[in-house]
């Protein structure tokens, strides 16, 4: 387990109420709140947007992160970093810190080749470009490590009690034993899926390097979440 629990806020603007502009403002405010609180990673996961809409939102999100992150250190790797879901091209275009790959996405080493190719047309990353990978089995986590991912997000660990029945059937909880096996991979593995303040400690005890979530962060005061999880 890492010296300190890593925290990963995954965005979901459609969880907020109101029209599109209201949801967007709420999301950007939450991103700024997460950066101020010291969350390690934020994944912009707005899959319903067009490329142009995603790029515009990503630029706004990046501004929110970089103007809100406290100057805890001059070391870039210890500040909040923004990753874009799946779209390596958008991440490069806006100067984000990395990309988060779906489980059915290209391999991490292929994503890095894309970064190299795009560097001829986009400003090259300032520092290490992060590549994270979604995993649902231990084999997925081992593969992500062998293909050069920086870290993996293992999901779902627990069942989401308020999820619709069809979602529960489509994504049965893997459980702590499977998480423990995945955490044998030679990269940090973060736990996602039904993780709450009440069961987060069991994920860390199973070997998880950190906790990822959408509602855990969006439905609570992030400063309180960060303080509680760092105390585990």
Buried (B, 14 or more C-beta within 10 A) or exposed (E): BEEEBBBBBBBBBEBBEEEEEEBBBBBBEBBBBBBBBBBBBBBBBBEEBEEEEBBBBBBBBBBBBBEBBEEEEEEEEEBBBBBBBBBBBBBBBBBBBBBBBEBEBBBBEBBBEBBEEBEEEBEEBEEEBBBBBBBBBBEBBBBBBBBBBBBBBBBBBBBBEEBEEEEBEEBEBBEBEBBBBBBEBEBBBBBBBBBEBEBBBBBBEBBBBBBBBBBBBBEBEBBEBBEBBEEB
